[in-house]
Amino acid sequence: MNNQTTLEKLSEKITTIVEKYNALKTENESYRTELITLKSETALKDQEIEKLTEQNVMKDLEIEEIVKKIENILG
């Protein structure tokens, strides 16, 4: 009878450990999915930043050209 009780306790502990393992495994998979999503979003934002930076450079060049034209007109 005593062995049965010890065996039952051990079985309960193993069941608890397996349940925790499965819960952590699910949580880990969720974090992996979130990480992939965030990396994708970051890549898109980096592309947008690069595009906007290039547009800003082009606008700066346009402004410089306009300023030169105005200076030439004003003498």
PyMOL CGO cylinders between C-alpha atoms (Angstrom):
from pymol import cmd
from pymol.cgo import CYLINDER

trace = [
    CYLINDER, 0.00, 0.00, 0.00, 2.84, 2.34, 0.88, 0.3, 1, 1, 1, 1, 1, 1,
    CYLINDER, 2.84, 2.34, 0.88, 4.50, 1.68, -2.49, 0.3, 1, 1, 1, 1, 1, 1,
    CYLINDER, 4.50, 1.68, -2.49, 1.24, 2.46, -4.27, 0.3, 1, 1, 1, 1, 1, 1,
    CYLINDER, 1.24, 2.46, -4.27, 1.05, 5.82, -2.51, 0.3, 1, 1, 1, 1, 1, 1,
    CYLINDER, 1.05, 5.82, -2.51, 4.63, 6.65, -3.38, 0.3, 1, 1, 1, 1, 1, 1,
    CYLINDER, 4.63, 6.65, -3.38, 4.03, 5.58, -6.95, 0.3, 1, 1, 1, 1, 1, 1,
    CYLINDER, 4.03, 5.58, -6.95, 0.89, 7.71, -7.13, 0.3, 1, 1, 1, 1, 1, 1,
    CYLINDER, 0.89, 7.71, -7.13, 2.77, 10.73, -5.78, 0.3, 1, 1, 1, 1, 1, 1,
    CYLINDER, 2.77, 10.73, -5.78, 5.51, 10.21, -8.32, 0.3, 1, 1, 1, 1, 1, 1,
    CYLINDER, 5.51, 10.21, -8.32, 2.94, 9.88, -11.08, 0.3, 1, 1, 1, 1, 1, 1,
    CYLINDER, 2.94, 9.88, -11.08, 1.26, 13.13, -10.01, 0.3, 1, 1, 1, 1, 1, 1,
    CYLINDER, 1.26, 13.13, -10.01, 4.59, 14.95, -9.99, 0.3, 1, 1, 1, 1, 1, 1,
    CYLINDER, 4.59, 14.95, -9.99, 5.44, 13.63, -13.45, 0.3, 1, 1, 1, 1, 1, 1,
    CYLINDER, 5.44, 13.63, -13.45, 2.02, 14.69, -14.72, 0.3, 1, 1, 1, 1, 1, 1,
    CYLINDER, 2.02, 14.69, -14.72, 2.53, 18.17, -13.29, 0.3, 1, 1, 1, 1, 1, 1,
    CYLINDER, 2.53, 18.17, -13.29, 5.97, 18.44, -14.89, 0.3, 1, 1, 1, 1, 1, 1,
    CYLINDER, 5.97, 18.44, -14.89, 4.64, 17.30, -18.27, 0.3, 1, 1, 1, 1, 1, 1,
    CYLINDER, 4.64, 17.30, -18.27, 1.78, 19.83, -18.05, 0.3, 1, 1, 1, 1, 1, 1,
    CYLINDER, 1.78, 19.83, -18.05, 4.22, 22.64, -17.24, 0.3, 1, 1, 1, 1, 1, 1,
    CYLINDER, 4.22, 22.64, -17.24, 6.49, 21.51, -20.08, 0.3, 1, 1, 1, 1, 1, 1,
    CYLINDER, 6.49, 21.51, -20.08, 3.60, 21.57, -22.56, 0.3, 1, 1, 1, 1, 1, 1,
    CYLINDER, 3.60, 21.57, -22.56, 2.48, 25.00, -21.35, 0.3, 1, 1, 1, 1, 1, 1,
    CYLINDER, 2.48, 25.00, -21.35, 6.02, 26.37, -21.71, 0.3, 1, 1, 1, 1, 1, 1,
    CYLINDER, 6.02, 26.37, -21.71, 6.36, 24.76, -25.13, 0.3, 1, 1, 1, 1, 1, 1,
    CYLINDER, 6.36, 24.76, -25.13, 3.15, 26.50, -26.27, 0.3, 1, 1, 1, 1, 1, 1,
    CYLINDER, 3.15, 26.50, -26.27, 4.33, 29.81, -24.80, 0.3, 1, 1, 1, 1, 1, 1,
    CYLINDER, 4.33, 29.81, -24.80, 7.69, 29.42, -26.53, 0.3, 1, 1, 1, 1, 1, 1,
    CYLINDER, 7.69, 29.42, -26.53, 6.03, 28.81, -29.89, 0.3, 1, 1, 1, 1, 1, 1,
    CYLINDER, 6.03, 28.81, -29.89, 3.91, 31.90, -29.36, 0.3, 1, 1, 1, 1, 1, 1,
    CYLINDER, 3.91, 31.90, -29.36, 7.04, 33.95, -28.69, 0.3, 1, 1, 1, 1, 1, 1,
    CYLINDER, 7.04, 33.95, -28.69, 8.71, 32.54, -31.81, 0.3, 1, 1, 1, 1, 1, 1,
    CYLINDER, 8.71, 32.54, -31.81, 5.73, 33.56, -33.92, 0.3, 1, 1, 1, 1, 1, 1,
    CYLINDER, 5.73, 33.56, -33.92, 5.71, 37.03, -32.37, 0.3, 1, 1, 1, 1, 1, 1,
    CYLINDER, 5.71, 37.03, -32.37, 9.45, 37.37, -33.00, 0.3, 1, 1, 1, 1, 1, 1,
    CYLINDER, 9.45, 37.37, -33.00, 9.04, 36.48, -36.67, 0.3, 1, 1, 1, 1, 1, 1,
    CYLINDER, 9.04, 36.48, -36.67, 6.23, 39.02, -36.99, 0.3, 1, 1, 1, 1, 1, 1,
    CYLINDER, 6.23, 39.02, -36.99, 8.27, 41.74, -35.29, 0.3, 1, 1, 1, 1, 1, 1,
    CYLINDER, 8.27, 41.74, -35.29, 11.31, 41.04, -37.48, 0.3, 1, 1, 1, 1, 1, 1,
    CYLINDER, 11.31, 41.04, -37.48, 9.13, 41.35, -40.55, 0.3, 1, 1, 1, 1, 1, 1,
    CYLINDER, 9.13, 41.35, -40.55, 7.63, 44.62, -39.32, 0.3, 1, 1, 1, 1, 1, 1,
    CYLINDER, 7.63, 44.62, -39.32, 11.11, 45.94, -38.52, 0.3, 1, 1, 1, 1, 1, 1,
    CYLINDER, 11.11, 45.94, -38.52, 12.32, 45.12, -42.03, 0.3, 1, 1, 1, 1, 1, 1,
    CYLINDER, 12.32, 45.12, -42.03, 9.37, 46.97, -43.55, 0.3, 1, 1, 1, 1, 1, 1,
    CYLINDER, 9.37, 46.97, -43.55, 9.97, 49.98, -41.33, 0.3, 1, 1, 1, 1, 1, 1,
    CYLINDER, 9.97, 49.98, -41.33, 13.67, 49.97, -42.20, 0.3, 1, 1, 1, 1, 1, 1,
    CYLINDER, 13.67, 49.97, -42.20, 12.77, 49.99, -45.90, 0.3, 1, 1, 1, 1, 1, 1,
    CYLINDER, 12.77, 49.99, -45.90, 10.36, 52.88, -45.34, 0.3, 1, 1, 1, 1, 1, 1,
    CYLINDER, 10.36, 52.88, -45.34, 13.01, 54.83, -43.41, 0.3, 1, 1, 1, 1, 1, 1,
    CYLINDER, 13.01, 54.83, -43.41, 15.52, 54.28, -46.22, 0.3, 1, 1, 1, 1, 1, 1,
    CYLINDER, 15.52, 54.28, -46.22, 12.97, 55.44, -48.80, 0.3, 1, 1, 1, 1, 1, 1,
    CYLINDER, 12.97, 55.44, -48.80, 12.09, 58.55, -46.79, 0.3, 1, 1, 1, 1, 1, 1,
    CYLINDER, 12.09, 58.55, -46.79, 15.77, 59.33, -46.23, 0.3, 1, 1, 1, 1, 1, 1,
    CYLINDER, 15.77, 59.33, -46.23, 16.40, 59.17, -49.98, 0.3, 1, 1, 1, 1, 1, 1,
    CYLINDER, 16.40, 59.17, -49.98, 13.38, 61.40, -50.60, 0.3, 1, 1, 1, 1, 1, 1,
    CYLINDER, 13.38, 61.40, -50.60, 14.70, 63.85, -48.02, 0.3, 1, 1, 1, 1, 1, 1,
    CYLINDER, 14.70, 63.85, -48.02, 18.08, 63.99, -49.77, 0.3, 1, 1, 1, 1, 1, 1,
    CYLINDER, 18.08, 63.99, -49.77, 16.37, 64.64, -53.10, 0.3, 1, 1, 1, 1, 1, 1,
    CYLINDER, 16.37, 64.64, -53.10, 14.24, 67.42, -51.56, 0.3, 1, 1, 1, 1, 1, 1,
    CYLINDER, 14.24, 67.42, -51.56, 17.37, 68.99, -50.07, 0.3, 1, 1, 1, 1, 1, 1,
    CYLINDER, 17.37, 68.99, -50.07, 18.99, 68.98, -53.52, 0.3, 1, 1, 1, 1, 1, 1,
    CYLINDER, 18.99, 68.98, -53.52, 15.88, 70.58, -55.02, 0.3, 1, 1, 1, 1, 1, 1,
    CYLINDER, 15.88, 70.58, -55.02, 15.92, 73.27, -52.34, 0.3, 1, 1, 1, 1, 1, 1,
    CYLINDER, 15.92, 73.27, -52.34, 19.59, 73.98, -53.01, 0.3, 1, 1, 1, 1, 1, 1,
    CYLINDER, 19.59, 73.98, -53.01, 18.87, 74.35, -56.73, 0.3, 1, 1, 1, 1, 1, 1,
    CYLINDER, 18.87, 74.35, -56.73, 15.97, 76.70, -56.05, 0.3, 1, 1, 1, 1, 1, 1,
    CYLINDER, 15.97, 76.70, -56.05, 18.11, 78.79, -53.69, 0.3, 1, 1, 1, 1, 1, 1,
    CYLINDER, 18.11, 78.79, -53.69, 20.85, 79.03, -56.35, 0.3, 1, 1, 1, 1, 1, 1,
    CYLINDER, 20.85, 79.03, -56.35, 18.31, 80.14, -58.96, 0.3, 1, 1, 1, 1, 1, 1,
    CYLINDER, 18.31, 80.14, -58.96, 16.93, 82.78, -56.60, 0.3, 1, 1, 1, 1, 1, 1,
    CYLINDER, 16.93, 82.78, -56.60, 20.45, 84.00, -55.80, 0.3, 1, 1, 1, 1, 1, 1,
    CYLINDER, 20.45, 84.00, -55.80, 21.23, 84.23, -59.54, 0.3, 1, 1, 1, 1, 1, 1,
    CYLINDER, 21.23, 84.23, -59.54, 18.05, 86.21, -60.17, 0.3, 1, 1, 1, 1, 1, 1,
    CYLINDER, 18.05, 86.21, -60.17, 18.71, 88.57, -57.27, 0.3, 1, 1, 1, 1, 1, 1,
    CYLINDER, 18.71, 88.57, -57.27, 22.31, 88.98, -58.35, 0.3, 1, 1, 1, 1, 1, 1,
]
cmd.load_cgo(trace, "trace")
